[in-house]
Amino acid sequence: GLFILLLFIGPFNCFSSYSQANEIIYTINEGLPKGTLIGTIAADLKLDFSADPPLSFNLASKKISGQYVNLNNTTGELYAAAVEIDREALCPENSDNQACILSFDILILPQQYFRLVKVKIIVKDVNDNSPRFPVSEIQVFVPENAQINSRFAIEHSAVDPDIGIHGVQTYWLGNDYGVFTLDVEENENGDLTPFLIVIGSLDRESKDEYVTDIIAEDGGTPQHLGTATLKIIITDVNDNCPVFTESQINVTIYGNAANGAHVTRVHAFDSDLGSNAQISYAYSERVLQTSKALFNLDTNSGIIKISGIMDGNTAQRHRLTVLANGLGCIPAVTVVIVNIIKVFFNPPVVVPRYIASVVDGTVYLKESEPSYSPIAFFTIKDLDQNQKVDCHLEGHGPFRLSTYKTFINEYLLETTETLDYELKQNYELTVVAKNSQGLLVKTVINVQLIDENDNPPVFKQILVDLLLEENNAPNTFLTKLHATDEDSGEKGQVLYILGSDAPSVFTLDKVSGVLMVTTSLDREEKEEYRFTVRAVDCGSPRMESIATVIITVLDRNDNSPRFINKDFSFFVPENVPGFGEIGVISVSDADSGKNGLVALSIVNGSDIFVIDTGKGVLRVKVPLDREQNSSYLIWIEAVDGGEPALSSSTMITVLLLDVNDNPPLVLFPQSNLSYMLVLPTTLPGSSITEVYAVDKDTGMNAVIAYSIIGRKGPRPESFEIDPGTGNITLQKTLKQNDCGLYRLLVKVSDHGQPEPLHSTIMVNLYVNETLSNESFIESLLRKEPDITVEQVPPERLSEPAKRKLDQFPCFPVLIALSAACLGLLLVVILMSACICLRKQKKHKHKEKRLEVEIPLNTNKDFQANEKKMMEISNI
């Protein structure tokens, strides 16, 4: 009971009236050094430091203390702590439009001054990060026939953890070589993509690669830079034709040269690469048929050999016109003049014995043959035994001709290093034997390399980035993949296969490399597809390479804005302030970019309500009165930013909750001067009159209670009023000397919260047999009544501190505790009384049965009973 009493009268009740909640917002730059003053809580809240006991300030979360901020418990000063506040670490996911906020609570004690202060520190970004490219080297492939102002996206954009102006603002090249420049485009998300623009002519044959730096620059002060190597690779197109190295070749041979002997070789070159550089050789139509029959021209290698037998009738001079044919080109022309010398002495004889495989006079070697692999033995025979013979090798390539150990006139032809088919496919070697008479014999050895599958296919682009607008037609062409293999024949034939990670909606032609999508794509379902493709050759064992395909599905405005609910209902008090928030209307659009930007507008009721088109917050522009209009129906329209724009609408129901803002209105009596006659013979319990009032509010705010708060008259206590109906009845019998004017001051009060409203009315009753002098009565009514008004109604109680109980925040709890304590006390008293009665009865019964023993045990029993009674009383 004492504790309950203290709750009523002491300063430590449930929720002290000093308790308040405040919010303070500070704005700082990230990276503040330790000890920097952020703010002073006490000064910002304008607290009184003269309070006794003194104020103390405490952080509610110990994790914040020492990590981000330190708080002076006495002065309330807030400082930056040991750990530097890094915005990028604190708020890694925040975008440009989102503030980085560090929130925590501060408790102000002691209890009688208790406050909960919510502190928000907005951490502003500073330029403490440099732009950084995801890779150190970026490759861009540009065809040599690219037109001026052609644009090529540089996919590896730089990133900067900073935001806003401190993020990446522009790109530039370290060296543009006078043929390139950079442009920067901004997408819907605000990201910048650099584009390489060709501003000059390109020629792969002159320069096939440009290496420079691409530099990203932010907008901070000072500015920070990020650099990566940009390698611009110029790809080949068929823009060159074959050209002969010599316009005319003069060759002299002897008339006894053997069939198959090497005459010469014509050579043309094409500056292009791959298939664009393939050349085939042919005789002109002007070459005599006899010359074509005597000299064979290899269409691939350009080697001319003797293909017939020469005799005395063979012409001594032959003019061979050779054409070099390239793809889509006019043939290049060279002339070979062959002079035949008649032989009158016997030249040396060269006898070859081949070790390597020979087919039709051509030696075939695998490109994988090791160094110093033997090709053939050559034995030199001289028909004129007295002649000295010299033997040597003519031609270019990794070959040598050397004497074989100690044998005379034996020579070994072998390789000197490994061979590579992709560098050169055939070699023409000439073994020359010359005697002392100057007669010589040339034996031509044609070495043809056999290609092996030692090169994998190579994709022209290892990263294929494609853009496709959603809702595409089925079987839409995406791109044609291209890979080359330097091997020949089947070993260089490339087949294209989708990787195992490729979705089933994509198909890839095995031979042509055409990539297609078989169905319509929906960006809202999936925005990006990333999978691998394989290029496989037909060699044994097979070799392959992998490229990555990235397909970005571009958005179309195919989704209308969608409200989170079909309709919304908001309940707000009628006294909501001007531009106060009614509620938030959530709407989304599955599209992206401007197609997904939604603007909200009010279709009706725009003179009363306004909506924040970006956040969807519905606000009221003018004060609302439930008594004039209790509800509003508003239609909200959402329109996206697409072309054409799509829209949807929803209905908003705003229901006003009643606030006790109307006091009761007394309808009867009509004024304080109204009165009525009451006969002295009126019986007690009779209804005399009534007070009738109405309240425009609803609910408990409109429930009316009537009470008499002031009385005047001969016997004013004779009349009472019904609190619920306002009916005034006579309580006591009126006597003859009770006649006169009775004035009752009636209070008409509602049950509103937090403070009831009331009105008063004066009820005038004239007790008499008749109204003999009305002017006298009216003069009495006009006088100011001398009525003592009861300040506190009888049914209300007051606190010692003169605060009304209905304003006490824990009043219902205290009533319940008081009732429980009183009930417990009553139970204890009843139990004690019952125990005492039972003891007395038992004691009397024992006195009757044991009269002899009573004198011996009286004191002992009395003491025991008294001890038990004390224990029960204590309980």
Buried (B, 14 or more C-beta within 10 A) or exposed (E): EEEBEEBBEEEEBEEBEEBEEBEBEBEBEBBBEEEBEBBBBBEBBEBEEEEEEEBEBEBBEEEBBEEBBBBBEEBBBBBBBEEBBBBBEBBEEBEEEEEBEBEBBBEBBEEEBBBBBBBBBEBEBBBBBBBBBEEEEBBBEBBBBBEEEBEBBBBBBBBBBBBBEBBBBBBBBEEBEEBBBBEBEEEEEEEBBBBBBBEEEBEBBEEBEBEBEBBBBBBBEEBBEBBBBBBBEBBBBBEBBBBBEEEEBEBEBBBBBBEBBBBBBBBBBBBBBEEBBEBBBBBEEEBEEEBBEBBBBBEEBBBBBBBEEBEEEBEEEBBBBBBBBBBEBEBBEBBBBBEBEEBEEBBBBBEBEBBBEBEEBBBBBBBEBEEEBBBBBBBBEBEBEEBEBEBEBEBEBBBEBEEBEEEEBBBBBBBEEEBBBBEBBBBBBBBBBBBEBEBBBBBBBBBBBBBBBBBBBBBEBEEBEBEBEBEBEEEBEBBEBBBBBBBBEEBBBBBBBBBEEBBEBBBBEEEEBBBBBEBEBBBBEEBEBEBBBBBBBBBEEEBBBEBBBBBEBBBBBBBBBBBEEEEBEBEBEBBBEEEBBBBEBEBEBBBBBBBBBBBBBBEEBEEBBBBEBEEBBBBBEEEBBBEEEBEBEBBBBBBBBBEEBBBBEBBBEBEBBBBBBBBBEBEEBEEBEBBEEBEBEBEEEEEBBBBBBEBBBBEEBBBBBBBBBBBBBBBBEBBBBBBEEBBBBBEEEBEEEBBBBBBBBBBBBBBBEEEBBBBBBBBBBBBBEEEEEEEEBEEBBEEEBEBEEBEEBEEEEEBEEEBEBEEBEBBEEBEEBBEEEEEEEEEBEEEBEEBBEEBEEEBEEBEEEEEEEBEEEEEEBEEEBEEBBEEBEEE
